[in-house]
């Protein structure tokens, strides 16, 4: 949450979303609420099919994509580094 607040919360160029692999929408949303996620939570069927082609093999999986769906970075450290670069910081 600290990295989110530092790099994304007030950055109008970046939006963070949570894509849950959970099949139970209410359980996924309840968990996100319990964790106090300020970003939206999506489940299979809520997002374009191509988002699932990112091949997440572990949780949590961080992947930075541009508005066209092109992968810019993968992994927490790489994503936050790229966000910093793109933001000019």
GIRAPE-V557830 format. One record per pair of residues at least 12 apart in sequence whose C-alpha atoms are under 6 Angstrom apart, sorted by sequence separation. I is the first residue (numbers start at 1). GAP is how many residues later the second one is. D is the distance in Angstrom with one decimal. If there is no record, write none. Layout:
I_GAP_D + I_GAP_D
//
This chain:
62_12_5.8 + 62_13_4.9 + 62_14_5.3 + 64_15_5.6 + 17_22_5.4 + 19_22_5.8 + 17_23_5.3 + 18_23_4.6 + 19_23_4.8 + 20_23_5.1 + 19_24_5.8
//
